[in-house]
Amino acid sequence: GVKLVGITSMNYATWVNAKHSTGKKLYELSDVVIDNICEVGDAIVDVPGMNGKICPTTGITAALIVWLLCAQVVENMLDQGEKPDVFLSMNLPGATERNQSVVQDQFK
C-alpha cells in the first residue's frame, strides 16, 4: 500500500487539539514523521503593533525538506545503477528540448 510521510512540527502538533472528526493528527497517521521543528503558532517575527508574530516558517522548512529528500533519492538511485530523469532549469540553454525529451520518454 501507499506509505504516508508527514512533515509537521511535533512541538506544535502536540500542543494543539486535533480538528479532524477522527481526533487524529497527521503525525498519528503517518508511517514516517519528519519534524520541521517549527514553533507553536508557525511564525517567527515579532512586529510592534501586531497582535502576534508574523512570517511562518513551515513553507520554507517543507520546501527544504522535500528538496533534500529528492536529492537523497537521486543519490540512492545512482548508487543502485539507475539514472533518474530530472528536469533542467528552463533558464539553461537547451533545457526546453531536454525537458521535452524527458516527458516523451515517460510516455513510451
SULPE-V192443 format. One record per residue. SS is DSSP state (H for helix, E for strand, C for the rest). PHI is phi in whole degrees, -180 to 180 (999 if undefined). PSI is psi in whole degrees, -180 to 180 (* if undefined). Layout:
ss=[SS SS]
phi=[PHI PHI]
psi=[PSI PSI]
//
This chain:
ss=[C C C C E E E E C H H H H C C C C C C C C C C C C H H H H C C E E E E C C C C C C C C C E C C C C C C C C E C C C H H H H H H H H H H H H H H H H H H H H H H C C C C C C C C C C C C C C C H H H H H H H H H H H H C C]
phi=[999 -78 -98 -105 -108 -103 -106 -154 -95 -65 -59 -72 -61 -84 -89 -98 -84 -67 -102 -76 -61 -78 80 -96 -114 -51 -65 -78 -101 -80 -77 -133 -117 -112 -85 -84 60 -80 -84 -58 98 53 -148 -128 -106 -92 -110 -55 93 -98 -92 117 -77 -127 72 -67 -106 -64 -64 -67 -68 -63 -61 -61 -61 -64 -68 -67 -63 -59 -61 -68 -63 -62 -61 -62 -64 -63 -62 -94 82 -106 -113 -74 -81 -133 -83 -93 -58 -64 -84 -85 -60 81 -66 -59 -65 -62 -66 -65 -68 -63 -64 -61 -62 -73 -106 -79]
psi=[178 136 143 122 118 130 115 166 112 -35 -47 -45 -35 -10 -34 160 150 142 -13 150 -23 -16 6 154 163 -47 -25 -19 -15 144 -34 134 128 118 118 -2 28 152 163 131 -15 40 152 -12 121 114 123 135 -10 147 78 167 161 176 83 152 -13 -35 -44 -47 -38 -45 -46 -46 -45 -43 -36 -38 -42 -46 -40 -39 -44 -44 -44 -42 -43 -39 -27 9 12 138 108 149 130 153 145 157 133 -12 -10 146 134 -1 -38 -48 -43 -46 -36 -37 -34 -45 -45 -40 -31 -20 18 *]
//
